[in-house]
Amino acid sequence: MEKPHNRLVSSSEPRRAPVRVSLQRINANFSKAHPPDGNGKIWWARLKQALGTSSSDFVNASLLQLQKAAQLPCGGISEIAMNAALAMIEAAAPQNEIEGALAIQMACTHTAAISVLARFGGGGGSERRVTALAMAAARLLRAFSTQVEALRRLRHGGDQYVRVEHVHVNDGAQAIIGNVQTREGTSSSVSGPEASSNSIEPRSASLTRRNRVARDAAKSIRRAKQLSA
């Protein structure tokens, strides 16, 4: 199984068609999923891969959850909406059940947000209704962004890296890139133009200054001993 830890989906690689399901209605609230082409073994393996799991129970539970999320308001379960949710989950490429659960939440949150936005109906209705719908849609869209960020942090941690492309140094200034030593003894990383400052200086310059002070002190002590003799 490919492990795209550095992306959710790559646009430079050709993608095969996402896994799909065919729904057979049992009652108003439940439909049984079947492979569209009749090849159940390959279809089930692709569902496991799409959800990032090796557990058939996780797949069954996920399909039931997606059915509930794909149910249209005042209507039945939408096979199109369910297959669209599966395509979004497969695009996230989860690698385990935790990432798979996050991908399912993202798909369900997206479906709910679009459903709320569709209820505006061209902005009609009372001001109170429009305000309530706008607040609900904003919260769902914000939750979706939070889930995407949670998936990114789960894969990469909370570290952030900044790459310096250009450093411009004016006349009379100094550019320091790397670790520097402050007078208080704390180190930090500085990138960019740094003027000759009294607060920050390179580690090598600080050590040179200390050595010079110690050498001058030793000379003074030897001179004092010579004069006393």
C-alpha positions as CSV (number, residue, x, y, z in Angstrom):
1,M,0.0,0.0,0.0
2,E,1.4,3.4,-1.0
3,K,2.0,5.7,1.9
4,P,1.7,9.3,0.7
5,H,2.8,11.0,4.0
6,N,3.8,14.2,2.3
7,R,0.4,14.9,0.7
8,L,-3.3,14.2,0.7
9,V,-3.4,13.7,-3.0
10,S,-1.0,14.3,-5.8
11,S,-2.1,16.0,-9.0
12,S,1.1,14.9,-10.8
13,E,0.3,11.2,-10.6
14,P,-2.5,9.5,-12.7
15,R,-5.3,8.4,-10.5
16,R,-7.5,5.4,-11.1
17,A,-11.2,5.6,-10.7
18,P,-12.2,5.6,-7.0
19,V,-14.0,2.6,-5.5
20,R,-17.8,2.7,-5.7
21,V,-20.7,0.9,-4.2
22,S,-24.1,-0.1,-5.6
23,L,-27.0,0.2,-3.1
24,Q,-29.9,-2.2,-2.8
25,R,-32.7,-0.7,-0.8
26,I,-33.8,-2.8,2.2
27,N,-36.1,-0.1,3.8
28,A,-36.3,3.6,4.0
29,N,-33.3,4.0,6.3
30,F,-31.0,1.2,5.2
31,S,-29.6,-0.1,1.9
32,K,-27.2,-3.0,1.4
33,A,-23.9,-2.2,-0.4
34,H,-22.9,-4.4,-3.4
35,P,-19.9,-4.3,-5.8
36,P,-21.0,-2.4,-9.0
37,D,-19.2,-5.0,-11.2
38,G,-20.0,-8.1,-9.3
39,N,-16.4,-8.9,-8.3
40,G,-16.9,-8.9,-4.5
41,K,-13.4,-9.9,-3.4
42,I,-11.5,-7.2,-5.3
43,W,-14.2,-4.7,-4.4
44,W,-13.9,-5.4,-0.7
45,A,-10.1,-5.2,-0.8
46,R,-10.3,-1.8,-2.5
47,L,-12.8,-0.6,0.2
48,K,-10.3,-1.7,2.9
49,Q,-7.5,0.2,1.1
50,A,-9.6,3.3,0.6
51,L,-10.5,3.4,4.3
52,G,-6.9,2.6,5.5
53,T,-7.8,-0.6,7.4
54,S,-7.5,-4.4,7.3
55,S,-10.7,-4.8,9.4
56,S,-13.9,-5.9,7.7
57,D,-15.8,-4.6,10.7
58,F,-14.4,-1.2,10.3
59,V,-15.5,-1.2,6.6
60,N,-19.0,-2.3,7.5
61,A,-19.4,0.3,10.2
62,S,-18.0,3.0,7.9
63,L,-20.4,2.1,5.1
64,L,-23.4,2.4,7.6
65,Q,-22.1,5.8,8.8
66,L,-21.7,7.0,5.3
67,Q,-25.3,5.9,4.4
68,K,-26.7,8.0,7.3
69,A,-24.6,11.0,6.1
70,A,-25.7,10.5,2.4
71,Q,-29.4,10.4,3.2
72,L,-31.0,13.4,1.6
73,P,-33.3,15.7,3.6
74,C,-36.9,14.2,3.5
75,G,-35.6,11.6,1.1
76,G,-33.8,8.3,0.8
77,I,-30.2,7.3,0.7
78,S,-28.4,8.8,-2.2
79,E,-26.0,6.4,-4.0
80,I,-24.4,9.3,-5.8
81,A,-23.7,11.1,-2.5
82,M,-22.3,8.0,-0.9
83,N,-19.9,7.3,-3.8
84,A,-18.8,11.0,-3.8
85,A,-18.0,10.6,-0.1
86,L,-16.0,7.4,-0.8
87,A,-14.1,9.3,-3.5
88,M,-13.2,12.1,-1.0
89,I,-12.1,9.5,1.6
90,E,-9.9,7.7,-1.0
91,A,-8.4,11.0,-2.0
92,A,-7.3,11.6,1.6
93,A,-5.4,8.2,1.4
94,P,-5.8,7.2,5.1
95,Q,-3.1,4.8,6.3
96,N,-4.8,3.4,9.4
97,E,-8.2,3.5,11.2
98,I,-7.5,6.8,13.0
99,E,-6.8,8.5,9.7
100,G,-9.7,6.7,8.1
101,A,-12.1,7.9,10.8
102,L,-10.9,11.5,10.2
103,A,-11.4,11.1,6.5
104,I,-14.9,9.8,7.1
105,Q,-15.7,12.8,9.4
106,M,-14.4,15.1,6.7
107,A,-16.6,13.6,4.1
108,C,-19.7,13.7,6.4
109,T,-19.0,17.2,7.5
110,H,-18.6,18.4,3.9
111,T,-21.9,16.7,3.0
112,A,-23.7,18.3,5.9
113,A,-22.2,21.8,5.1
114,I,-23.4,21.6,1.5
115,S,-26.8,20.4,2.6
116,V,-27.2,23.4,4.9
117,L,-26.0,25.8,2.2
118,A,-28.5,24.3,-0.2
119,R,-31.3,25.3,2.2
120,F,-30.8,29.0,1.6
121,G,-32.9,28.6,-1.6
122,G,-31.7,31.9,-3.1
123,G,-31.6,33.7,0.2
124,G,-35.3,33.4,0.8
125,G,-37.0,33.0,4.2
126,S,-37.0,35.1,7.3
127,E,-34.0,36.9,8.6
128,R,-33.8,34.7,11.6
129,R,-33.8,31.5,9.4
130,V,-31.1,32.9,7.1
131,T,-29.0,33.9,10.1
132,A,-29.3,30.4,11.7
133,L,-28.5,28.7,8.4
134,A,-25.4,30.9,7.9
135,M,-24.1,30.2,11.4
136,A,-24.6,26.5,11.0
137,A,-22.9,26.5,7.6
138,A,-20.0,28.6,8.9
139,R,-19.5,26.2,11.9
140,L,-19.5,23.1,9.6
141,L,-17.0,24.7,7.1
142,R,-14.8,25.6,10.0
143,A,-15.0,22.1,11.4
144,F,-14.0,20.7,8.0
145,S,-10.9,23.0,7.9
146,T,-10.1,21.8,11.5
147,Q,-10.3,18.2,10.5
148,V,-8.0,18.7,7.5
149,E,-5.5,20.4,9.8
150,A,-5.8,17.5,12.3
151,L,-5.1,15.0,9.6
152,R,-2.0,17.0,8.5
153,R,-0.7,17.2,12.1
154,L,-1.4,13.5,12.7
155,R,0.9,12.7,9.8
156,H,3.6,15.4,10.1
157,G,3.4,16.6,13.7
158,G,3.2,20.2,14.7
159,D,6.6,21.3,13.3
160,Q,6.7,24.0,10.7
161,Y,9.6,24.8,8.5
162,V,10.5,28.1,6.9
163,R,12.7,28.2,3.8
164,V,14.7,31.4,3.1
165,E,14.8,32.1,-0.6
166,H,16.5,35.5,-0.6
167,V,18.5,37.6,1.9
168,H,19.0,41.3,1.2
169,V,21.7,43.1,3.1
170,N,22.0,46.8,3.0
171,D,25.3,48.7,3.1
172,G,26.9,48.6,6.6
173,A,24.8,45.7,7.8
174,Q,25.6,42.0,8.5
175,A,23.6,38.9,7.6
176,I,23.6,36.1,10.0
177,I,22.0,32.7,9.1
178,G,22.1,30.0,11.8
179,N,22.5,29.8,15.5
180,V,23.4,32.9,17.4
181,Q,24.3,33.5,21.0
182,T,22.7,36.3,23.0
183,R,24.4,38.1,25.9
184,E,22.1,36.2,28.3
185,G,23.4,32.9,27.0
186,T,20.3,31.8,25.2
187,S,20.6,30.7,21.6
188,S,18.2,31.4,18.7
189,S,18.0,31.0,15.0
190,V,18.3,34.2,13.0
191,S,17.9,34.5,9.2
192,G,18.1,37.8,7.4
193,P,20.0,41.1,7.7
194,E,21.3,41.9,11.1
195,A,23.0,45.2,11.9
196,S,25.9,45.3,14.3
197,S,23.8,45.0,17.4
198,N,24.5,45.0,21.2
199,S,21.8,42.4,21.8
200,I,22.7,39.6,19.4
201,E,26.2,38.5,18.3
202,P,27.5,35.3,16.7
203,R,28.7,32.5,19.0
204,S,32.2,32.7,17.6
205,A,32.5,36.4,18.3
206,S,31.2,36.0,21.8
207,L,33.9,33.3,22.6
208,T,36.6,35.5,21.0
209,R,35.6,38.4,23.2
210,R,35.7,36.2,26.4
211,N,39.1,34.8,25.5
212,R,40.4,38.3,25.0
213,V,39.1,39.5,28.4
214,A,40.7,36.4,30.1
215,R,44.0,37.0,28.4
216,D,44.1,40.7,29.4
217,A,43.3,39.7,33.0
218,A,46.2,37.2,33.0
219,K,48.6,39.9,31.7
220,S,47.5,42.3,34.4
221,I,48.1,39.7,37.1
222,R,51.6,38.9,35.8
223,R,52.5,42.6,35.6
224,A,51.3,43.2,39.2
225,K,53.6,40.3,40.4
226,Q,56.6,41.7,38.6
227,L,56.1,45.2,40.1
228,S,55.7,43.8,43.6
229,A,58.9,41.7,43.3
